[in-house]
Amino acid sequence: MGFQIQPGARTVQGEVEAALARLSNGVRHAVDGAGRTDAGVHATGQVIAFTYAGRLAEADLAEAINGLLPPDIAIRDLRRAPAGFHPRRAARSREYRYTVWNGPRSPLRERTALGVRAPLDTAAMARAATVLEGRHDFSALGAADRQPVRTVHSVRIRRDGRLVTIDVRADSFLRGMVRRMTAVLLEVGRGQLNEHDVAAALAARRPALNGAAAPARGLCLRRVVIGRPTGRSNGEREEA
């Protein structure tokens, strides 16, 4: 289930707007999000904004909305926002985590992680990750965009037993960017690529690995840092 409303599809935005309409005498207001996650991508740190003209206090409103939402969606930390607030324009940075279960088949863990059976060289992945940090044209690792330059503040690879996490923080992302970055880093972990190959792919500005992307289920939007609005969109499409 993605965030943005799609015709004939169940989405987070659609479910929240429907719940709010039930609390507003059927009047439907748009819900804006800081990141438009695609179907299958999870979010624990999404920031949304909406208009509510009813009489419920903030704490009561959060409880009422959650009472109308399906079990796989929840509202937390509800607070009043200043007039004109838009989370996508106000987002200064976003952080995503891609989770890999680097062990034997585990149906429970692999609901929200990608299962990879072959051993991964996380030290090599960490070296290659540094190539992706900084301000670059990320055409090789994202969908076509008129402005493909993005600033990646950090890419961190960590291992905790069988669990490998890839944390990426940036000002904004191209569509599919984190999942395509992950696909490349996993090839490094398998020994098929190295950091020099990653640098060359980035410089070539052609779809790396023919545009291959890691599956959506391992990706999660973990944090959105909100700052003073700049008056322009910090345009993020997916995740990435």
Residue pairs with C-beta under 8 A, 6 or more apart in sequence:
1 9
1 10
1 11
1 12
1 39
1 40
1 72
2 9
2 11
2 12
2 36
2 37
2 38
2 39
2 40
2 41
3 11
3 12
3 13
3 33
3 35
3 36
3 37
3 43
3 46
4 11
4 13
4 33
4 36
5 11
5 13
5 14
5 17
9 39
12 33
12 37
12 43
12 46
12 73
13 31
13 33
15 69
15 70
15 73
16 31
16 48
16 50
16 65
16 69
16 73
16 75
17 28
17 29
17 30
17 31
17 50
18 28
18 68
19 65
19 68
19 69
20 28
20 29
20 31
20 50
20 52
20 65
21 27
21 28
21 29
22 68
23 52
23 54
23 56
23 61
23 64
23 65
23 68
24 52
24 53
24 54
27 53
29 50
29 51
29 52
30 50
31 48
31 49
31 50
32 48
32 49
32 50
32 86
32 87
32 88
33 46
33 47
33 48
33 87
33 88
34 46
34 47
34 48
34 87
34 88
34 90
34 91
34 94
34 224
34 226
34 236
35 43
35 46
35 88
35 91
35 94
35 221
35 224
35 236
35 238
35 239
36 236
36 237
36 238
37 43
37 46
37 219
37 221
37 238
37 239
38 216
38 238
38 239
39 216
40 215
40 216
40 217
40 219
41 216
41 217
41 219
41 220
41 221
41 238
41 239
42 112
42 217
42 219
42 220
42 221
43 220
43 221
44 220
44 221
44 222
45 95
45 221
45 222
45 223
45 224
46 221
46 224
47 87
47 91
47 224
47 226
48 87
49 81
49 85
49 86
49 87
52 61
54 61
56 64
58 78
58 79
58 80
59 78
61 78
62 75
62 76
62 78
65 75
65 78
66 74
66 75
69 75
84 229
85 229
86 229
87 224
87 226
88 233
88 234
88 235
88 236
89 229
89 230
89 231
89 232
89 233
89 234
90 226
90 227
90 228
90 229
91 172
91 224
91 225
91 226
91 227
91 234
91 236
92 171
92 225
92 226
92 227
92 234
93 153
93 169
93 170
93 171
93 224
93 225
94 169
94 170
94 171
94 172
94 173
94 221
94 223
94 224
94 225
94 236
94 239
95 167
95 168
95 169
95 221
95 222
95 223
95 224
95 225
96 167
96 168
96 169
96 173
96 178
96 219
96 220
96 221
96 222
96 239
96 240
97 165
97 166
97 167
97 168
97 219
97 220
97 222
98 114
98 165
98 166
98 168
98 178
98 179
98 182
98 214
98 218
98 219
98 220
99 112
99 113
99 114
99 163
99 164
99 165
99 166
99 218
99 220
100 113
100 114
100 115
100 116
100 120
100 163
100 164
100 165
100 166
100 186
100 218
101 109
101 110
101 113
101 114
101 115
101 116
101 162
101 163
101 164
102 116
102 117
102 119
102 120
102 159
102 162
102 163
102 164
103 115
103 117
103 162
104 117
105 115
105 117
106 115
109 115
109 163
110 217
111 217
112 217
112 218
112 220
113 163
113 217
113 218
114 214
114 215
114 217
114 218
116 164
116 186
116 189
118 190
120 159
120 164
120 186
120 189
120 190
121 188
121 189
121 190
121 191
122 157
122 158
122 159
122 164
122 189
124 188
124 189
124 191
124 194
124 195
125 157
125 166
125 185
125 186
125 188
125 189
126 156
126 157
127 194
127 195
128 184
128 185
128 188
128 193
128 194
128 195
128 198
129 155
129 156
129 157
129 166
129 185
130 155
130 195
131 195
131 198
131 199
131 202
132 141
132 152
132 155
132 168
132 181
132 198
132 202
133 152
133 153
133 154
133 155
134 151
134 152
135 149
135 150
135 151
135 152
136 149
136 150
136 152
136 202
137 148
137 149
137 202
137 205
138 148
138 149
138 150
138 152
138 174
138 177
138 202
139 145
139 148
139 205
139 206
139 207
140 201
140 202
140 204
140 205
140 206
140 207
140 208
141 174
141 177
141 180
141 181
141 184
141 201
141 202
141 208
142 148
142 150
142 173
142 174
142 175
142 176
142 177
142 180
142 240
143 174
143 175
143 176
143 237
145 174
145 175
147 235
148 174
148 205
150 170
150 171
150 172
150 173
150 174
150 177
151 170
151 171
152 168
152 169
152 170
153 169
153 170
153 171
154 167
154 168
154 169
155 166
155 167
155 168
155 181
156 165
156 166
156 167
156 168
157 164
157 165
157 166
157 185
158 164
158 165
158 167
159 165
164 189
166 178
166 181
166 182
166 185
167 222
168 178
168 181
168 240
169 223
171 234
172 234
172 235
172 236
173 236
173 237
173 238
173 239
173 240
174 237
174 240
175 237
175 238
175 239
175 240
176 213
176 238
176 239
176 240
177 238
177 239
177 240
178 219
178 238
178 239
178 240
179 213
179 214
179 215
179 216
179 219
179 238
179 239
179 240
180 208
180 209
180 211
180 212
180 213
180 214
180 240
181 240
182 213
182 214
182 218
182 219
183 208
183 209
183 212
183 213
183 214
184 193
184 198
184 201
184 208
184 209
185 198
186 214
187 193
187 209
188 194
188 195
188 197
188 198
201 208
202 208
219 239
219 240
221 239
